[in-house]
Amino acid sequence: MSLAEITARVRAAEQAAGRAEGSVTLIAVSKVQPLDRVEAVLQAGHRIFGENYVQEAAGKWPDLRARFGAVAVHMIGPLQTNKAKVAVDLFDAIHTVDRPSLAEKLARLVQERGRCPELFVQVNTGEEPQKAGVMPGDVDAFLATCAAMDLPIQGLMCIPPEGEDSTPHFAALAGMAARNGLSGLSMGMSGDFETAIAAGATHIRVGSAIFGARSYAV
Ligand SMILES: *Cc1c(COP(=O)(O)O)cnc(C)c1O
């Protein structure tokens, strides 16, 4: 697979869903990928990337931004509260706001730094005990908590359970966003981004289909 092929599939899925061309933001998930693969995608002109680890992103993107110009980097992995400050300065978006203590810290930092990444609340749509994210039944209250802190939330994000059909999870997330007046929907990965686009995704997070399989041994 290549960036061009994935972009073509995104455009086709937008069209099939009757959605405007370019209404879906393709986040190329570059976590743990060798630098030459990331550079190739930058050279192909792509400028929106996703990372899971603050430390890895902080070691990689300042230099790549200096060489390639403005690049939007989205944090899509779990965020520890003690890394929130680095994250607010480094990332253009954070997709994993998932608990009041993190929301509180982000609200304080946003005031202090005068800079606010786009923020998404992660929802544990499958209610999996080992997975991060606000439980579906707690989403409305959590969003109200964020609003009370003046923390602007653009949308919701989910990672459906592995090996399950993503369709009902995407539909549930879209319903939660709609009833809370949120326009952003971060959902869909290499295996299901077309399904996500049909369900209204505004941001898809695609890694291995663009870069090839990840090797965690690096
Ligand atoms: C790694 C990761 C992705 C990309 O997964 P692929 O299956 O390689 O496309 C998307 N979202 C999150 C949250 C991830 O951690």
The ligand as a Tripos MOL2 file, in Angstrom:
@<TRIPOS>MOLECULE
LIG
   15    15     1     0     0
SMALL
NO_CHARGES

@<TRIPOS>ATOM
      1 C1         -1.4010    2.5090   16.0310 C.3       1 LIG1
      2 C2         -2.7180    3.1950   16.0370 C.ar      1 LIG1
      3 C3         -3.4250    3.4390   14.8460 C.ar      1 LIG1
      4 C4         -2.9770    2.9430   13.4830 C.3       1 LIG1
      5 O1         -3.2180    1.5840   13.3830 O.3       1 LIG1
      6 P1         -3.1000    0.8160   11.9740 P.3       1 LIG1
      7 O2         -3.9150   -0.3910   12.1750 O.co2     1 LIG1
      8 O3         -1.6580    0.5620   11.7560 O.co2     1 LIG1
      9 O4         -3.6660    1.7110   10.9370 O.co2     1 LIG1
     10 C5         -4.6090    4.1630   14.9340 C.ar      1 LIG1
     11 N1         -5.0760    4.6150   16.1100 N.ar      1 LIG1
     12 C6         -4.4360    4.3960   17.2640 C.ar      1 LIG1
     13 C7         -5.0000    4.9380   18.5160 C.3       1 LIG1
     14 C8         -3.2420    3.6790   17.2630 C.ar      1 LIG1
     15 O5         -2.6240    3.4550   18.4330 O.3       1 LIG1
@<TRIPOS>BOND
     1     1     2 1
     2     2     3 ar
     3     2    14 ar
     4     3     4 1
     5     3    10 ar
     6     4     5 1
     7     5     6 1
     8     6     7 2
     9     6     8 1
    10     6     9 1
    11    10    11 ar
    12    11    12 ar
    13    12    13 1
    14    12    14 ar
    15    14    15 1
@<TRIPOS>SUBSTRUCTURE
     1 LIG1         1 GROUP 0 **** ****
